[in-house]
Amino acid sequence: MQKGNIGVTTENIFPVIKKFLYSDHEIFLRELVSNAVDATQKLKTLSSIGEFKGEVGDLTVHVSLGKDTITVSDHGIGLTAEEIDKYINQIAFSGANDFLEKYKNDANAISGHFGLGFYSAFMVAKKVEIITKSYREGAQAVKWTCDGSPEFTIEDTDKAERGTDIVLYIDDDCKEFLEEARISSLLKKYCSFLPIPVAFGKKKEWKDGKQVETAEDNIINDSNPLWTLKPSELKDEDYKKFYRDLYPMSDEPLFWIHLNVDYPFHLTGILYFPKVKSNIELNKNKIQLYCNQVYVTDSVEGIVPDFLTLLHGVLDSPDIPLNVSRSYLQSDANVKKISTYITKKVSDRLQSIFKNDRKQFEEKWNDLKIFINYGMLTQEDFYDRAKDFALFTDTDSKYYTFEEYKTLIKDNQTDKDGNLIYLYANNKDEQYSYIEAATNKGYNVLLMDGQLDIAVVSMLEQKFEKVRFTRVDSDIIDNLIVKEDKKNEALEAGKQEVLSSIFKSQLPKMDKTEFNITAQALGENATPIMITQSEYMRRMKEMANIQAGMSFYGEMPDMFNLVLNSDHKLVKEVLADEEKECSAAIAPIQTELEDVTKRRDALKKKQEGKKDEDIPTAEKDELNELDKKWDELKNKILTILYNHANTPYDDPNFYIEEELIHKIEKSIMDLPENYRQAFEMNRFQVMTYKEIASHLNISSKTVDYRIQQALKILRIKLKDYMPLLIGLLT
């Protein structure tokens, strides 16, 4: 018997292995079974090149449970006492690496690289035995024993056949691994596609009303999974069946890509396009990563771009760098190459379907849409590819490429400033009347009802030249696409106020919801009332729901414009009635208000262009008094109108909130174009300075300058509201 200490520099390596090397204790089973498969693959290699001339025989790897033990057995090359001393007693001296170096041109797939996999056994075992016999002629079987300390023993033993048995004596705190169901689930998770048959117990069948074991091994894996076969050998049903096996409760996939590349890296696999209609996060992390058919992880963000994590399926590559525990990816040049390759293959596949079978592509667009939109939003090079096959859908369920749609609307939906206006709706039923009004004008309306459509709209406004997206209910139809300067057809101010007060008094109080009421001449046959919402503020609030950094807008009240049709019979009657009932009380106040307004306007004009210190104090005081008087008279009129409508005037904050929102919107839109562009990209699209610089083809320093200048201008214009705008202007 030989005794000794394992060659490690740490006094006790096992606590380190147990606590830090592996992310999960269950990994031990993957490592031991993988080692057994590697030993078997090595024997097959030696047999194929004539170095082993004996009978290969049954190469099945067996996993078995005892009362307190788990045993993993193989009929591979086995080990001699010298090899145990080299590969087991000296941690991290990998037998796999040695073998690969010697037989690199002939070796079957060997998954091990680090020489540490065996020691994962000590995460769950208080004692481990290796009973092994080398394939070499005349080899003596040996038994290696270790109780989790650096001390070990090696002794001769009896073993009839070549190969290795690893016996784990399970620790008291790991008894869960002695349960058949637990081991069965782990084998299914980690070993389902190993290239050598793996058996766990015997197959069972129903007999006399109960399950009984048969003599046949229960093989738990498919040693020739679909991705290892040639696409020419496979039918559509084969791919669908494999998908059902991987994801039993999922809908049938839209289509798939079979990957097989040998240069400049090795990569095989099958990627499926699932039906993704809602929550993106729920559909992520469904790609399984393998290394030579050994399961590694289902978290592949490091190897594929974020948007491609929506795909399902399998990737297998020996060239993906793993950490020592084979649990995590490590970044290197190969990872980037593989990522770029997969992106190209995906976009090429989509492009091919679009070109060759556009009808099928359109039929599947609603399922593909969120995936393609997510890709265009998150990866610039994918947008460059996808813009040729990404589709718009209009409210008549017709499909257009970006270029086709531009051609369709350019003649009729270009405004007086040369901007092409893309009208859209996000709910056909709720916005029916607005859509109808637009289509009656000869306009086409897009349906943008997807989870990411609001973000896509903002992105496309940046990508397209002189294009603006406007929701069809954001204004009255005549204002959506202004083709010429309009004459002022609005009611005089006094009548505007009367109508506004009447209708505001009848509106219900709604939390964080405000209405701005105006009157416009829309024609006798138009509807009497129309509710619209500012495109800018509505979009910012919607973005706040899906994007960090925009919480300020999320806290703002919902602002709606209630447009009264002053041409409509009903509105005229309301106005006439109010004037009849209230005119006597309002008339003297109105006269006084007009006088105050004239004096106030004259004084403001006199002070125009003057510095604050150049304005006499008496004039400042006079203007303040006039402002107070104006507010007083205005409130008197409003009070009379409110009282007549039996609703007290109790909403002084309305005007403050309304004014603030309009001031923000106008101040941002008035920024110099290059400042505004950089500011909106940073604040509203949450792009970094580096991303903005790349997008605009300028330096990061220039981006910083433009944003700082924008902030400087906005702080001056919005100085009275700074306490409310900390998040936006800092």
Sequence and secondary structure as in RCSB ss.txt:
>XXXX:A:sequence
MQKGNIGVTTENIFPVIKKFLYSDHEIFLRELVSNAVDATQKLKTLSSIGEFKGEVGDLTVHVSLGKDTITVSDH
GIGLTAEEIDKYINQIAFSGANDFLEKYKNDANAISGHFGLGFYSAFMVAKKVEIITKSYREGAQAVKWTCDGSP
EFTIEDTDKAERGTDIVLYIDDDCKEFLEEARISSLLKKYCSFLPIPVAFGKKKEWKDGKQVETAEDNIINDSNP
LWTLKPSELKDEDYKKFYRDLYPMSDEPLFWIHLNVDYPFHLTGILYFPKVKSNIELNKNKIQLYCNQVYVTDSV
EGIVPDFLTLLHGVLDSPDIPLNVSRSYLQSDANVKKISTYITKKVSDRLQSIFKNDRKQFEEKWNDLKIFINYG
MLTQEDFYDRAKDFALFTDTDSKYYTFEEYKTLIKDNQTDKDGNLIYLYANNKDEQYSYIEAATNKGYNVLLMDG
QLDIAVVSMLEQKFEKVRFTRVDSDIIDNLIVKEDKKNEALEAGKQEVLSSIFKSQLPKMDKTEFNITAQALGEN
ATPIMITQSEYMRRMKEMANIQAGMSFYGEMPDMFNLVLNSDHKLVKEVLADEEKECSAAIAPIQTELEDVTKRR
DALKKKQEGKKDEDIPTAEKDELNELDKKWDELKNKILTILYNHANTPYDDPNFYIEEELIHKIEKSIMDLPENY
RQAFEMNRFQVMTYKEIASHLNISSKTVDYRIQQALKILRIKLKDYMPLLIGLLT
>XXXX:A:secstr
 EEEE B SSS HHHHIIIII S TTHHHHHHHHHHHHHHHHHHHHHHTTS  S      EEEEE SSEEEEEE 
S    HHHHHHHTSBTT  HHHHHHHHTTTT       SS GGGGGGGTEEEEEEEEE SSTT   EEEEE SSS
EEEEEE   SSSEEEEEEEE GGGGGGGSHHHHHHHHHHHHTT SS EEEEEEEEEETTEEEEEEEEEE   SS 
GGGS GGG  HHHHHHHHHHHSTTS   SEEEEEEE SSS EEEEEEE    S TGGG SEEEEEETTEEEES  
TTTS GGGGG EEEEE TTS B TTSSSB   HHHHHHHHHHHHHHHHHHHHHHHH HHHHHHTHHHHHHHHHHH
HHH HHHHHHHTTT EEEBTTS EEEHHHHHHHHTTTSB TTS EEEEEES TTTTHHHHHHHHHTT  EEE  S
TTHHHHHHHHHHHSSSEEEEETTSS HHHHS  S        HHHHHHHHHHHHHTS   TTEEEEEEEE   TT
S SEEEE  HHHHHHHHHHHHSTT HHHHHS EEEEEEEETTSHHHHHHHHHHHHHHHHHHHHHHHHHHHHHHHH
HHHHHHHTT  GGGS HHHHHHHHHHHHHHHHHHHHHHHHHHHHTT     THHHHHHHHHHHHHHHHHTS HHH
HHHHHHHHTS   HHHHHHHHTS HHHHHHHHHHHHHHHHHHTGGGGGG HHHH 
